[in-house]
Structure formats: C-alpha cells, structure tokens
Amino acid sequence: MKHLKKMIATSSIAIAVTGCVTTGNNGPSNSSYSSSNGVCDYSSTAFVGSGAILGGILGRVIGGNKNKTGGTLIGAAVGGLIGKAVENHFEERCNKLALAQKEMHVTKIKGKQIAVSTNSSWQNPDTPDKGEKVQGLAVEIDSNQMFAVGRSSLTPNAEKDIRELAQAFKGSSNKILIVGHTDSTGSTEQNQALSERRAQYVADIFKQEGVPESALFFKGAGETDPVAPNNDEIGRAKNRRVEVVELPHKEAIVAYEFQRDNEISSNSNGIAPPPPPPAIALTEAPKYTGIDFGGTPASTKMKNVQAQVGKLESESGFFNFSLISSAYGNSDSSQDLNASCISTRFRKKGEIKTLSDGSGLTAHKVSDHLPGLYGTSWVDQNVNGHLVGLSKVAVLRDSGIVPEDPTVFVYENFKSGDEKPSLKADGKAEATVGEKGVLYRTFFSKQAAPLICMDVVFPLKDKGHSTFGKLFYAKNGDIYAADFKPEIIKK
C-alpha cells in the first residue's frame, strides 16, 4: 500500500499557463476528450492508459518471476483505480479554474492535459531510466493585455485576473514554477532578463495570495517560445506573457523545463523564431579575408545531425506535447536539427530560481553535468592546417543549460610549440540534448571575425570525441563552412 500511494502521488498534476493564440472550446478534435465545465479538456482514455502502465509496473512487483500472470491481473485492477483517482484530481482542479475564470475580466483560460517524463537515461546514460511519468494540465491564457512593452509589472486588469488565478493554487502541496516570456523586441540577453523579472513579479503575487514562498520558483524564457508571430502588435502582445507550472517536486519541474527547451530548440511549435543576425557581420566587413579554414560555400542545412542527436526528450514522453496545445508543439511541424547555426540566432536559456532567495535550482557540480561536458576543452588540430579549439564546454545534465560561455582559440598554420593563439574570443552557446547526443551550438560576435558560429555534436555514450562539426566563417563577402570535429583535451 505504501508503494501504491507513492505511485498515485507520482501521477500528480502539472498546470501551465501560456499565452496561446487559441481560445474558447478549441481542444483537440479527438473524441476521447471531454469537458466538464467548459474550461478543461482532457482524455479519459489517457487516464486509463496511465493506470495501465502503472498497473503493469505494480503487477511485476506483485507477481515477481514466479507469478507474472497473477501479478499482471492484480496490477491491471489497481491501475484502473489509480487512473480514476488521477482523473478525479483533474476534475477538482478544473472546477477551481472554472471559478477563477468567472471572475476574470480581460483573460480567457483553457486547460488541456500534458505529461512530463522524469529521471531520463538520456541525461545520464550510465543510469537506467526509472520511467517516472507525471501527468499534468496546461491552462492557456488568451490575453493581449498582460504586459506593456518593456515592463515587468502586469497591467492593472491583468493583475486582477492573475490574482484570481492564484486563488486556484492555494492549498496545493505541489511546487509551482512561473515562467516569463517576451516578444522579439530587443536583444536576447535583454529579453531573457526582462522575462525573468516578469516571472518573479507574478510569483510575488502568488505569494501575496497565500501560496507558500517555499513552493514557488521562477524562470525567464525570453523570446524563445513565441505563441504568435512577432510581426504585428497583436502578436507581440500575446507573446508578452507568463506560464504557471504545478508539479509534485523540484525534479519534475527541472524535467518539464528540459523537455520544453528541447521543444523550443527544435522549433516544433511551428512559429518562426526572430530573423538571424549573423550575416550582419558580413555587411560590416564584406571583404574580410583573414584566416581561411578551407571550407566551401555554406548551406543553411546540415546532413545527418538529427540522426546523430536522436529523438529529443520531448518526443518520448508519456504523452507527446504535440497532443496538447499549439503552444507546446505541432504534430504537423517536425523538428529541424539539421538546420545550421547560420539559419538561427543565439537563444539564451534562463535558469530556474527559488523565490525565497533567488538562488539557482540546478547545481553546477561536475556530477551535475553531462558526461565529458563539464568545463572541458576540445581541439581539432587540422582545420586547413590550423588548430581550432573550444574551452569551457559545459552542459548541465538535468536541464540542458550551458552554465558558462565557451572560448574559441585558433592557432593559424599551427606548429608544435606555438604558445600564443592568432585568435581568441568568447562565444555564446546553447545545447539541445537528444537520445544519442548533444548538439552544442556556439555563436560569436564580430570580435571573433572571421568566425560566425559553430555546430558540434557530442555523443552521450562514446565520450571524448565529436561525431559531427561545422565551423562557419566569413570569406570575401560570403559565408563558408569547414569541417570541425574536435577531440577532448585530456588533462
């Protein structure tokens, strides 16, 4: 019974509030979806499925090796009870949200089911996947009056609505994460900082409304996850928003954001990111020749990167995010990790922080990093006769966050004994973690000319070398790409 209670607790809910464009009764057309009060859509068959999975696990525990059939039957029966209990929990939450909706003035909400996978072996290939699945509910907010341009405080009408929403979370024993968003106006660093202030502002409102401070966390996602095009004021206003995510424990919150970041990295919500700025460097120095890395004219596409990175965490969850809402994925819009770094721009990932003291939720010890990616240095000694390397390469295991800026160094016409690099500059990096490997993408400012950006794939299991790499640089007013497959520098 103790284990059963733990399994039921594991199937707790997750609430996410987004600025999705869709409104009203716009849930999935799947006939298994039902709505009890016009605010929530969820699938009864999904609850049955979740109970079956949990029941199967329980059946193996009960039956052991000698009585697998009997254990399975018992597990199936218990699994049905688990699924029903979770469904009842959803219904109770939806009733509270319906009460909040009645009091809102400029906001419409719609709840839809989501799920989160935790304890993935993708982040830690040396540890088996524990298979924990946490069900959830995403509540979409349709409002174009949440934040004014450049402001971190809510508009007066939006603040009244958010206070009503906070009432629905009072008394919860779960953890709550507030995620802030911006439109594409301003630089990525400015937008990330602004979105973090917005998230903290809303988290403070939840605290004022009676949600325990110890249960509240916040994060800024910047411009990285638009729910509407940024080409007019209506779309930009919808993108200036917050999300509210409720999960049973901190580990699930980290896993949720990890999966969301992978959705964002693959651009699977079908909304184009802001236009890429790397080519701006070419207009400033169109005839720059500098170091020639021996490449060929670059393409915005790369071959086989998707296959080497493998499926993203967000694709293998208990329910795929694409079944849930346009804000969390679009089944008609496949990911495109084969797009090169010159077709996008750096997107700064925010860190989850505690409201109580503002400290980061993700630790930075060596053991908290992906294997071989913990402040290591990597080098390719023959890029058209030059030595090219990256130092301070690091990716956190549970979040996919790059905790420090890498440094690129180039020794032109390298000879043994060379001490001073011809070029040395810091870059900005982001990582996308898949089942097989990590796409580590570095962007450079004009101080690193002729370099523009780099794409490197590090495998998760075969450590110490890269399986793919491209270095993009300016040459005679055009962009070229050279092969770059660095090996780790062993200490």
N, C-alpha and C positions, 0 to 999 in steps of 0.2 A: 504493500500500500504506500509505503514511503516513496518508492520509485515511481509509482503511478502518479502521486501528487506532483513530483518533480517534472514528469512529462507533461502534465496538464499546465503547470506553470510555464514550461518552456514554450508552449503554444500560445503565449500571451499576445496581446495586440500591439500593432505599431500604427500611430497616427501621423500622417504627413499632410501639411497644409501647403498648397502650392498656388501659384498664380496661373493656372491653366486657362487657356482660351475658352475651353468648352464650358457650357453652363447648363442648368436645368437637368432634365432626365436624359442625359446623354451617355449613359453607361453602355458597356459592350452589348452587342446585339445577341450574344449567346443566351439562349433561352433558359439556361440554368441560373441566370442572375435574377434575384428577387429584391424588392424594395419594400420595407415595412412601413416607412413613413415619408417617402419622397426625398430623403436626404442621403441614404446609403444604398449602394448596390453591392451585392456580394453573392457568391456562388455556394449554394447548399452542397452541390456535388464536390466542391473543393474541400469543404469541411469533412465530408465522407472520406475523400482521398487522404486528407491529413490524418484522420483517425486510423485508416487502414495502414499507413506507413508506420505510425507509432505503435499500432497493434501488432504489426509484423515484428518490430523490434522487441516488443514485450513478449510476443509469442516465443521468440528464440530464447529469451531469458528464462521463461517459464518451462519450455519444453526441453531445453538443453539438447544434447546429441541423441538421447535415447527416445524422446517422445516429441519429435518435431511436429507431427500432425496434431496431437492434442494441444500442444503449446500454441500452434497457429490458430486453432479454433477459439481457444480462450482469448488469445491476443486480438483476434478479429472482433469478438464481442466487446472486449474492453475498449478497443479502438473506436467502435461506434459510440460508446459513451463519452469518450474523450472528444470526438468530433462534435457531438451535440453540446457538450459543456462549452467548448470554444465558440460555437455558434451563438449560444445564449449570451456569452460575454460580448460578442459583437453587437447583438441586438440591444443590450443595455447601453453600450457606448453610443450607438446610433440615436437612441432616444434622447440622450443628453445633448447630442449635437443638434437634434431637431429643435429642442427647446432654445438653444443658443441662436439658431437660425431665425426663429420668430422675433428675436429682439434686435437683429442686425438691420442696419439702415442702408448701407452702400455696398454690402458684400453678400454674395451668394455662395453657398458651400455645397459640395457634393462628395460623399465618401465612397471610396472604392477599395477593394481588397488588394493587399500586397503581401509579400512574404520575403524573409531575409534568411540567407544561409550563413551560418557562423562556423568557426573552427575549421576553416578550409585548409586542406593539404596543399593548395596552390600557393598560399602564403608561406607555408612551411612544408616543403616536400619530404622532410625527414620524419614527419609525424602523420599518422593516418588521419583521414577525415573523420571527425566524430559525428558528422551528419546531423547536427542540431539545426532545426528549421523553426523559425519564429514567424507566425502569421501576423498580418497587420492590416491596417486600413489607411488609405490615403484620402485626405479630405482636400479637394480642390477649392481654391478661393478664386472667384471671378470678381475682380475689382480693378478699376483703373484710378483709384484714389488712395492708395496705401501710403506712398512716399512722394514728396516733391523731388525734383531734380537736385541731386547733391545733398539732400537732407537725410539725417539718420533717424529723426523723430517721425512718428506717424502723423498723418493729417488728423484733425480733431474727430471727424466722423469715423475714420478707420480705427482710431484708438478705441472709441466706444465699442466697435464691433469686436476688436481683438480682446477687449476685457470680457465681453460676453463669451467668447470662445474659451478664454482661460478658465471660466467657471466650470466648463465641461471636464476639465482635467483635475479639479480639486478632489482630494481624497485618493488619488491614484498612488499605488505603491511602486510604480514603474519610474524609469528615468525619462527625462524629456529633453530633447535637443531642438534648439531653434537655429535654423539656417537662414541667413540673409542673402539677398540677390540684388543685382543692379542691372541697368541697361548697359549698352556698349559705349556710352559716352565716357570719355576719359581713358587713361592708361589702365592696363590690367592690374598694376600694383595699387593705384588709387581706388579702383573698383573693389578690389578684394578688401582693402581697409574699410571702405565705406560700408560694404555689405556686412562686415563683422560688427561694426558699430550699430547697424540696424538690428542685427540678431541680438546683440546684448541689450538694446533698448526694449525689445519685445520680451526678452527673458526677464528683465526687471519688472515689466508689467505682470507677468505670470506670478512672480514672487509677491508683488503687491496684492494680487488677488487670492493669495493663500496657498500657492504651490510651494513646497519646501525648497529653499535655496539649494540644499544638498542634492536635490534631484534634477537640477537644471544645468544644462550645458548649451553652448552657443558656438557657431561657426560662420565664417564668411565665405561664400562661394563665388563672389564677384559676378562677372558677366558670363561665366562659363556654361550656364544651363538655362538659356532663354526658353520661354514657353510661347513667345510670339515674335514675329520679325521686328527688328530694331530700325526699320526704315521709315517709321512714322511715329508720331507722339502717342497714339493709342497703343501701339505695340510696346513701345518703350515703357509706358506707364504700367502695363501689365507685368513687365519683367522686373519692375521695382517692387519686390515682394519679400515675404518670409515663408518658411515652412516650419511646421511643428511636428516633431517626430517622437512618438512614445514607444519605448521598448523596455523589456524587463530588466536589463542590466547594461552596464557600460560596454561590455564586449560586443553585444548585439548592435549598439549604436555605432561603434567603430566599423563593424562588418557592414552595416547598412550604408554608411558613407563610402566605404571602399567599393561596394558594388555600384553605388550611384556614380562615383567618379569614373568607373570603367564605362558606364553607360555614356557619360559625358564625353570621355576620350574617344569613343567610337562614333560620336555624333549620331546616336541612334534615335534621338527624338525627332529627327527629320528637319530640324530648323538650322539653317546655316549659321556658323559662327561668324564673328566680325571678320572683315576682309584682312588678309595677311599683309603685314607691313615690311617683311624682309627685303623686298625689291626696292624699297625706298633708298636703301644704301647705294644701289646702283645709280640712281638719279643724282646722288650727291657726288659720286666718284665714278662716272661711266667709263672712263678709260683706265681705271686702276688695273694694273697687271700684277705687281707684287709676286708672291710665291705661287708657282704653278704646281698644282698637285696631280697633274697628269690625267685629269678627268675628261669627260665628254659632256656635251650639252645636256643639261639636267631635264628630267621629266617630273611632273607632279605625282607620278605613280611609281611604286616600287614593287618588285616581284617577290612573292612568297613570304612577305613579312607576316601576314595574317596566319599562315600555316605554322610558322616558327614560334609565334607568340601563343597560338592555340586559342581555344574558347576563353572568353572573358568570364569572370566570376558571375557577372550579372546574367549570363546566358544559362547558367546551370542551376539556378535557384529552384526552390520548391515550386514556385510559380514564376514564370518569366515576367519581368517588369512590363514587357510589351503587352501582356494581357490586361494591364491595369488602367493606364491612362496615357494620354498623349504626352504628358509631362515626364513620364518615366520610360518611354520607349515607343517605338512604332514598328509593328511587325512587318510593315512594307518598306522599311528603311534599314537596310543592312549596314552593319558597321564597315568601316573602310580604314583599317590599319595599314593598308597598302598605299595610302596617300602619304606623300613625303612631307617633311617639315616645311618646305617652301610653300606648301599649299595652305598652311595654317599659321597661327602665331602662339606665342607662349601664353598659357593659361595657368595662373597661379592658384594652387590648391590651398584652401585655408585649413587651419588646424582646429580640431575640436578642443574647446576650452571649458573649464569649470566656471560657473557664475560666482561661486564662493570666493575664489581668489584669482581668477583669470589664468591659472596655470594650464599647460597643455595636457590633454588626456592621453596622448600617445607618448610613451617613453622613448628614449634615444640611446639605450644601451646597445652594445654590439649584438646581443641576443635578440634584440627587437628589430633587427634588420634582416632583409632577405640574404640568403647565403652568398657570400663573396661581395656583397654590396653594402659595405659599412665603412665608408670613408677610404676606399681603396683607390689605387692608381692603376691606370691601364695605358698600354702603349702599342702602337704599330710602328715598327722600325723601318718600314719601306713603303712609304706613300710617295711614289715617283722620286725615290732617293732621299726623302725627308723623314724624320722621326716625328710622329704626331702622337700626343698623349692627352689623357684626361685624368686629373687628380680630384680627390674628394668626391668620388662617385658613391652615392649612398641612397638606398630606398628602404623605407620602413615596411616591415613585414605585414602588419595588420591594416595599414591604411593606404599603402602605395604612395605616400607622400615622400618627396625629395626634401630632406631636412636641411641641406646646405647647398650653396651654389658651387658647382664644379669649376675647375680652372683648366683651360686648354693651354698646351705649350707645344711649340713647333721648333725643331732644330733643322734649319734648312741645309740640304746637302750634308746630312749627318755623317760624322766621323767619330769613331771611338775616342773618348777623352774630351769631347765638346762639353763645356760647362754652362755657357750662357745661351738660353734659347733665343732664336730670332724673333719669336712672337710669344707673348704670354698674356692672357686676358681671362677674366671671369665670365661665366655664362649663366643663363637661367635654364633650369632643367625641369622636366616633368616625366612621369613614368606611368605606363599602362601595363598592368600585370595580368598575364593570361595563364592558362593551364600548363603551358610548356616553358614560357619565357617572359622576359620583361622588355618592352620597347622603351628605351631610355633616350629621350629627345632633348637636345641642348640647343639653345638659341643664343646668338652673340650680337652685341652692339657693334657700331661702326669702329670702335676701338680695336676690334679683333679682325678688321679687314685684312685680307680679302675673305675671311671665313664668314659664313652666314648662319649655318646651323648644321647639326649632325643627327643622324638616326642610327642607333646601335641596338641590337637585340642580344641580351644576355640570357642563356638558358638557365633554368632553375636547378636542374639536377647535375648537368655536366659543367661543373664550376671552373672558373679560371680563364675562360676564353669567350669570345663572342661568336655568334653564328652568322651574323649579318651586320653590315655597317656601310653607311654612305656619308661622305663629307661634302657639303655644298658650299661653293665659293664663287666670288665674282671674278670674271676674266673678260676684259675687252668689252664691257657693257652688257655682258650676258651672264647667266648662272650656269655653272658647271658642277658635275658630280663625280667624285672619285671614290673608289672602294676604300673602306676603312674598317679593318677587323682587328681591334686591339686585343692583347693578352694582358692578364693581370700581372703587375709587378710584385714578385714575391719578396717579402721582407726577410 
